Amino acid sequence: MSPVTGEWPSVVRRLQLPGLTCYAILLMEAQRPIGLQLYCNSAGSIERGLLHCLGRTVTEALRHGVPLADIISDWRRVCFDPAGITGDATIRSASSITDYLAQWLEGKLSELQEAA
């Protein structure tokens, strides 16, 4: 299957952990998440490449019917560096970048369910 292309409504979030700044873009269609793009300028090429692949994998999973809630539950409380204080008022700390993403996506999913 080809990647998600074109213009889509999206939600962008800046994610900061000690020594790492990334951007997550959640692509939406009809109030439903259809893709995730991850960008990280402050990391090395390995980290950037892995985050890009992670976003593509989530996009494919969503396209094949995997519920976002299942992805979130797999990512919550996964521990690896960088971790710690985020400087974010709504997500105070994270045990890894995937935990940070999961907490953010969990909040977005909750908002979407309340709006429905």
N, C-alpha and C positions, 0 to 999 in steps of 0.2 A: 504494500500500500504506500501511496505517496504521503509525504508529511502534510500537516495542516498548512494551507496556503491562503492568501487573500487577506482581507481586512476582517477582523473579528473584535467584538467588544472584549475588553480585558481588564484585569485588575493587576496593578504593579505594586510590588513591595520591595523595599530595600531591607536587606538582612545584614546585620553587623554582629560579628563575634570578634574577640580579640585577634587582631591581625588579619581579618577577613571581611571583605565587603562584597556582597552579591546582590543580584536583583532577580526576583522571581516574577514571572509574568504568567498569570492564570488566564487562559483563553476561554471565553464563554460563548455559548450559543443557546438562546432561549432559556436563560437562567440556569444553564447546566454546564459544568466544567467539561471542556473537550480537549484541553491540552495544557502542558506546562513547559515553559521555557526558562532555563536558568543561565544566568550570565555572571561571571566573576572576573573582574579585572585585577583584583589585588592578589591573585594566587598564581602559582606556576602553571605551566602548560598541562601537567598531569591533572591537577585539580580542575582546571577549566574544562578539559576534555571529559573528565568523569562526570562533572555536573551537567554538561551538555548531553551526554549519553543518558544520564538519569532522567533529565527532562523529556527526552525522546521516548524513553521506555515508559514513563508515566503516560505520555500522550497516546502511545500505542495501546497500553492497557485500557485507558478510558475508551478508546475507539472500539475495543473488543469487549466492552461491557463490564470491566472490572470496576466495582464501586469505589469511589474516592475514599469512602470510610475505611475500606479494607487496606488501602495504601497507607492511609494515615495511621492506622493501628500498628502496621508493621514498622513504621518509622519512629513512633513515639518512644522516648527514653533510650534510644540507641546512643551509646556513649563512644565518642572519639574526639580528638582535638581537631580544630579549635573548639572550645566549649567555654561557657561562663556567662558573665553579665552581657546583655545585649544592648543596653541603653534605650530599649524600646519600652514605652509606658505600658503596653498591653501584654508583652511577652518579656518578662524581666530577665529570665535566664534560660539557657538551653544546654543540653548535654552534648550536642553536635549540630552540624548544619541540617541534618535530616530531621532531628528533633525540632529545631527551629521552624523548618518548613512545615512539619506536621502540625505544630501548634498554630501556625498561621492559617494553614488550609482547614484545620478543624474549626477555627473561628469563621472562615468564609463559608464553609459547608453549613454551619449552624445558621448563619445569616440567610443563606439561600433557602433552607428548610423553613425558616420563620416567614420568609416572604411568600412562600408557595401556599 
